[in-house]
Amino acid sequence: MHIVDKEQDVTKVLEELCQWASPIYGAMNKWWVRRRNVNEHLLRRIEAIYSLEGFTGERGPGVREGRLSTSPNISAKGKEVESRVSKEDSIEVDTEVFDDDKACEQFNIVVDFLGSL
C-alpha cells in the first residue's frame, strides 16, 4: 500500500534531514504531520471497506509499485499503522490539509527524490 510505503520512506528521509541539520527539515516535518493525519483518515476508510459484507478483495497493505520485493519491515510497518489507525478512530481530520494540494505535490516530489538517493 502506497500509504504504508510512504510512511517508511518519509520517516527515513526525515531522520537523514535531522542528522544533516538540513534547513528544510522543519518544513518537511510540518508537512509530514499533516499528510500523516490525512493518510490515517484514508486508512480508516479503507478498513471500513474491508468490513463491508461481501468484500472479497485482499485485506492489508500491498506493495508499492516499483518495489523489487516485500521486506518484513514494510509488512511490520503496515501492521503498526493499521494498529495505530484503529486506536485513533476519533481523530478529526483538518479540512485545511486538503487545501494545500499544490504544496503537497511539491513536497512529494522532494520526498520521492530524496528517497531515491
Backbone hydrogen bonds, N-H to C=O, Kabsch-Sander energy under -0.5 kcal/mol:
donor,donor_aa,acceptor,acceptor_aa,energy
5,D,1,M,-2.2
6,K,2,H,-2.9
7,E,3,I,-2.0
8,Q,4,V,-1.9
9,D,5,D,-2.8
10,V,6,K,-3.1
11,T,7,E,-2.2
12,K,8,Q,-1.8
13,V,9,D,-2.3
14,L,10,V,-3.1
15,E,11,T,-2.2
16,E,12,K,-2.0
17,L,13,V,-2.8
18,C,14,L,-2.4
19,Q,15,E,-2.2
20,W,16,E,-2.1
21,A,18,C,-1.1
22,S,17,L,-2.6
25,Y,22,S,-1.4
28,M,24,I,-2.5
29,N,25,Y,-2.8
30,K,26,G,-2.4
31,W,27,A,-2.5
32,W,28,M,-2.6
33,V,29,N,-2.3
34,R,30,K,-1.6
35,R,31,W,-2.8
36,R,32,W,-3.0
37,N,33,V,-1.5
38,V,34,R,-1.7
39,N,35,R,-2.7
40,E,36,R,-2.5
41,H,37,N,-1.9
42,L,38,V,-2.5
43,L,39,N,-2.6
44,R,40,E,-1.9
45,R,41,H,-1.7
46,I,42,L,-2.5
47,E,43,L,-2.4
48,A,44,R,-1.8
49,I,45,R,-1.7
50,Y,46,I,-2.1
51,S,47,E,-1.4
52,L,49,I,-1.5
55,F,52,L,-1.9
67,R,64,R,-2.1
71,S,69,S,-0.6
74,I,71,S,-0.6
75,S,71,S,-1.7
76,A,72,P,-2.9
77,K,73,N,-2.6
78,G,74,I,-2.4
79,K,75,S,-2.0
80,E,76,A,-2.2
81,V,77,K,-2.8
82,E,78,G,-2.7
83,S,79,K,-2.5
84,R,80,E,-2.6
85,V,81,V,-2.9
86,S,82,E,-2.2
87,K,83,S,-1.6
88,E,84,R,-1.3
89,D,86,S,-0.6
91,I,88,E,-2.1
94,D,92,E,-0.5
95,T,93,V,-0.6
97,V,94,D,-1.7
98,F,95,T,-1.0
99,D,96,E,-1.4
100,D,97,V,-1.0
101,D,98,F,-0.5
104,C,100,D,-2.8
105,E,101,D,-2.5
106,Q,102,K,-2.0
107,F,103,A,-2.4
108,N,104,C,-2.7
109,I,105,E,-1.8
110,V,106,Q,-1.9
111,V,107,F,-3.1
112,D,108,N,-2.8
113,F,109,I,-2.2
114,L,110,V,-3.0
115,G,111,V,-2.8
116,S,112,D,-1.2
116,S,113,F,-0.6
117,L,114,L,-1.0
